[in-house]
C-alpha cells in the first residue's frame, strides 16, 4: 500500500488535487457549506435539466469564495454551450434556514441558489 503524507488528498501529491478537499479542523468559524453542480437544461432560461442523471457534481466547498471559484471554472469551460448552466447552492441556508450568516449573496441568488453559465446571471 502506498504511503501518503499528511498533506495528500486522495492520493494527490505535490500540490496536485483530484477535486476533493482535505479535512480541516474546526477553527471556530461557522461552517458555510456550498454545493456546485451543473448540467444541460431542457430550454434556455429554465432550471429543468435535460438529463438529471448526467449532472456534473463539481463539489462541496467550505465557504462561498471556494465555491465561487469552482463555479466560475466549471462555467467557463462550457461558455459556448447556451444550454449548460452551473449553480451554487448555499447548503448552510438549507441546513439551518434560521442562521444569520454573512455569506455573500451575488447576483442571481434566490432561495439559496446562484446560477450561471460563463458569467454570473443577473435577475
Secondary structure, 3 states (H helix, E strand, C coil): CCCCCCCCECCECCCCCCCCCCCCCCCCCCCCCEEEEEEEECCCCCCCECCHHHCEEEEEECCHHHHHHHHHHHHHHCCCCCCEEEEEECHHHHHCCCCCCCCCCCCCCECCEEEECCCECCC
